[in-house]
Amino acid sequence: MPLRHTSQLWKLEEDPGEAQGLVNAQLPEAEDEDEVSSPPYLLGADLVGFLLRKYLNKQPTSQAEVLEVLSPDMQDAWPEIWGQACECMQLVFGVEVKEVDPIAHSYVLVTVLGLSYDGMLSGEQGLPTTGLLVLLLGVILLEGDRAPEQEVWEALGVMGVFAGRQHVIYGEPRELLTHVWVQEGYVEYRQVAGSNPARYEFLWGPRAHEETSKLRVMEYVLWVNSRWPVSSLAPFDEEEWA
């Protein structure tokens, strides 16, 4: 069953801890209203909220801990619910649920691609923004390592992210792209040489080059695109991005 359109992802409820709208958007299309209201959907939303709290508090978790919060009659649905929640964490928030002990089934929550940036705005409460950062790095690569600002906003607009419009997860996106991530060293935002009137472009910053690679970012972006087929990506050649 196909996934819902990406733009549906951003319809969160007021309480981000529950993340009900987010998970419903990430789960497969339901055949009817009864399927939408079935227990796995509700538990999936609860589990995303649970994992977000673990990430924000820098706490590990385990299968046993999660099963304790599931109703006994739903524990057989664990693999499906767990898989959907983990995929949602990675797609939306850029947070990977990594198994550290396959025997005890214990997990830690880390940012994708080994990035050291936790995705949180300094001194503010909120949700991780790393998922958007990685997609921005991917857009820059697809634009030939220099992404015109207009092209960046067009690409992000497909996902419901617009300059100057407050976003329920990312806050004000322009602030993230042109200030926060520039200060963090992940992107460069500069005027195109000789442009009049002034035009601007995005490039990878030194921290992005240090912590990840073009190949890893493109593999991640292509994986996201396979889950949310919202645009046509350029043909992928591993040798080109290595």
C-alpha positions in Angstrom: 0.0 0.0 0.0 1.4 3.4 -0.9 2.4 5.9 1.7 0.4 9.1 2.0 1.7 12.2 0.2 4.5 14.0 2.0 2.5 17.1 2.6 0.2 15.2 4.9 3.2 14.5 7.2 3.2 18.0 8.7 -0.4 17.9 10.0 0.6 17.3 13.7 -1.6 17.8 16.6 -0.9 20.6 19.1 0.9 18.2 21.4 4.1 17.1 19.5 4.7 14.4 22.1 1.8 12.4 20.7 2.7 13.0 17.1 -0.6 11.4 16.0 -0.9 13.3 12.8 2.7 12.7 11.9 2.5 8.9 12.3 -0.9 8.6 10.6 0.8 10.3 7.6 3.8 8.0 7.7 1.7 4.8 7.9 0.4 3.1 4.8 -2.8 4.3 3.2 -5.8 2.8 5.0 -8.5 1.1 3.0 -11.4 2.5 5.1 -12.1 4.5 8.3 -12.1 1.4 10.4 -8.6 0.6 9.4 -7.4 4.2 10.2 -8.8 3.9 13.8 -7.4 0.5 14.4 -5.1 0.0 17.5 -1.8 -0.3 15.5 -2.2 3.3 14.2 -2.8 4.7 17.7 0.0 2.7 19.2 2.3 3.8 16.4 1.7 7.4 17.2 2.2 6.8 20.9 5.4 5.0 20.2 6.8 7.9 18.2 6.1 10.3 21.1 7.8 7.8 23.4 10.9 7.6 21.2 11.0 11.4 20.9 11.1 11.8 24.6 13.9 9.2 24.9 15.9 11.1 22.3 15.3 14.5 23.9 16.4 13.1 27.3 19.3 11.2 25.8 18.1 7.9 27.2 18.4 4.4 25.7 15.4 2.1 25.5 14.7 -1.6 24.9 12.1 -3.9 23.5 11.1 -5.0 26.9 10.5 -1.4 28.0 8.4 -0.7 25.0 6.4 -3.9 25.4 5.5 -2.8 28.9 3.6 0.2 27.6 1.7 -1.9 25.0 -1.5 -3.6 25.9 -1.1 -7.4 26.1 -3.4 -8.1 23.2 -1.4 -5.9 20.9 2.1 -7.3 21.6 1.8 -9.6 18.6 1.7 -6.5 16.4 5.1 -5.3 17.8 7.2 -5.8 14.6 4.8 -3.7 12.5 4.3 -1.0 15.0 8.0 -0.8 15.9 9.1 -0.7 12.2 6.7 2.1 11.4 7.7 4.2 14.4 11.4 3.8 13.7 11.0 4.7 10.0 9.0 7.8 11.0 11.7 8.9 13.4 14.3 8.6 10.7 12.3 10.2 7.8 10.9 13.1 9.7 13.3 13.9 12.5 16.6 12.5 11.1 16.9 10.3 14.2 18.0 6.7 13.8 16.9 4.0 16.3 20.1 1.9 16.5 20.2 -1.6 18.1 23.2 -1.9 20.4 22.5 -5.3 21.9 20.8 -7.8 19.6 20.3 -10.3 22.4 18.8 -7.9 24.9 17.2 -5.8 22.1 18.4 -2.5 23.5 18.5 0.6 21.5 20.0 4.1 21.4 18.7 7.1 19.4 21.3 9.0 17.4 21.3 11.4 14.5 21.5 9.9 11.0 24.7 9.7 9.0 26.8 10.1 12.1 26.2 13.9 12.3 27.2 15.3 15.6 24.5 18.0 15.5 21.5 16.9 17.6 19.1 19.0 15.5 17.8 21.0 18.5 17.8 24.8 18.6 20.1 26.1 21.4 18.2 27.2 24.5 14.8 26.2 23.0 12.4 23.4 23.4 11.2 21.8 20.2 11.7 18.8 17.9 14.8 17.6 16.1 15.4 19.3 12.7 18.2 17.0 11.5 16.0 15.4 8.9 15.5 18.7 7.1 19.2 19.4 7.3 20.2 16.2 5.5 17.6 16.8 2.8 19.0 20.3 2.3 22.5 18.8 1.9 21.0 16.4 -0.7 19.4 19.2 -2.6 22.7 21.0 -2.8 24.4 17.9 -4.3 21.6 17.4 -6.8 22.1 21.0 -7.9 25.8 20.4 -8.7 27.2 21.3 -5.2 25.8 24.9 -5.5 22.1 25.2 -5.0 20.4 28.5 -6.0 18.2 29.7 -3.2 15.1 29.6 -5.4 15.6 26.0 -6.2 16.1 25.1 -2.6 12.8 26.6 -1.5 11.0 25.0 -4.5 12.3 21.6 -3.4 11.4 22.1 0.2 8.0 23.5 -0.7 7.0 20.1 -2.0 7.4 18.9 1.6 5.3 21.7 3.0 8.3 23.8 4.1 8.2 27.4 3.0 10.4 30.5 3.7 8.8 32.9 6.1 6.0 30.4 7.2 6.2 29.0 10.7 6.5 25.2 10.6 5.2 23.0 13.3 8.4 20.9 13.5 11.1 23.3 12.1 9.9 26.7 13.3 10.9 29.4 10.8 12.8 27.5 8.1 14.6 30.6 6.7 16.2 31.1 10.1 17.4 27.5 10.1 18.8 27.6 6.6 20.5 31.0 6.5 21.6 31.5 10.1 21.4 28.4 12.4 23.0 25.9 10.1 25.4 28.4 8.7 26.6 29.1 12.3 26.8 25.4 12.9 29.1 25.0 9.9 26.9 22.6 7.9 26.0 25.0 5.1 27.3 28.1 3.5 24.9 30.8 2.3 26.4 33.4 0.0 25.7 35.8 -2.8 26.3 34.5 -6.3 29.3 36.3 -7.6 28.4 39.1 -10.0 24.7 38.8 -9.5 22.7 42.1 -9.7 20.1 42.1 -8.3 21.7 39.9 -5.7 21.0 36.2 -5.8 22.0 33.7 -3.2 23.1 30.1 -3.2 23.7 27.2 -0.7 26.8 25.1 -0.5 28.0 22.4 1.9 29.9 23.9 4.9 33.1 22.5 6.4 31.4 20.6 9.1 29.3 18.7 6.6 32.4 17.7 4.6 34.1 16.6 7.9 31.3 14.5 9.3 29.7 12.8 6.3 30.1 12.2 2.6 28.3 12.8 -0.7 27.7 9.1 -1.1 26.1 8.7 2.3 23.9 11.7 1.9 22.7 10.7 -1.6 21.9 7.2 -0.4 19.9 8.7 2.4 18.0 11.1 0.1 17.2 8.3 -2.4 15.9 6.2 0.5 13.7 9.0 1.6 12.5 9.4 -1.9 11.6 5.7 -2.1 9.4 6.1 0.9 7.9 9.5 -0.1 8.0 9.6 -3.9 7.4 13.4 -4.2 9.9 14.3 -6.9 12.1 12.8 -9.6 15.7 12.6 -8.5 18.7 12.6 -10.8 20.1 9.2 -11.8 22.4 8.0 -9.1 25.9 6.9 -9.8 27.9 5.8 -6.8 31.3 6.6 -8.5 30.1 10.2 -9.1 29.3 10.7 -5.4 32.1 8.7 -3.8 
